[in-house]
């Protein structure tokens, strides 16, 4: 009887950890819905336009509620190149915060799943529940930890792709302002984790 209880608790704990972990990739997907779609393709198509027409075309092509539409309108609404860079940096911080929400959940859930399985396996051993119960408890914990780790990898990969796309769009739209500002500290910030 105790063996079934420990197995059920291990399965429940592992399932809860996996469910919490998969919220991170879902939140990254919600953050990407703040943008209109394929930002890399949009950046490539904007690169073909003259520099002075890029912001207006970005505003025209993007839905009114999207992040890139806000980028185009807010950057176009200021005249000073340094102010344009400051506005772009504020919007970059906003998208970065959306991508980072819940980033630590999968790692914590993987540890919690593994540790709860170890605790329940120890209790099973002390209660003399038998080797099969211990193996099932540890197996459920391992499955929860693996699912949590997979959720973390999926979330990080999706966030990295979005950061690269945002950086490409910023480079196309804000790139010419770097020369106009002539100050290295005024250059638009790149997404924290995206590197060329």
JOGI-V510360 format. One record per helix or strand of 2 or more residues. SS is the DSSP state (~ for helix, > for strand). FROM is the first residue (numbers start at 1). LEN is the number of residues. If there is no record, write none. Layout:
BEGIN
ss=SS from=FROM len=LEN
ss=SS from=FROM len=LEN
END
This chain:
BEGIN
ss=~ from=2 len=31
ss=~ from=39 len=9
ss=~ from=51 len=11
ss=~ from=67 len=10
ss=~ from=81 len=20
ss=~ from=105 len=22
ss=~ from=131 len=51
ss=~ from=184 len=3
END
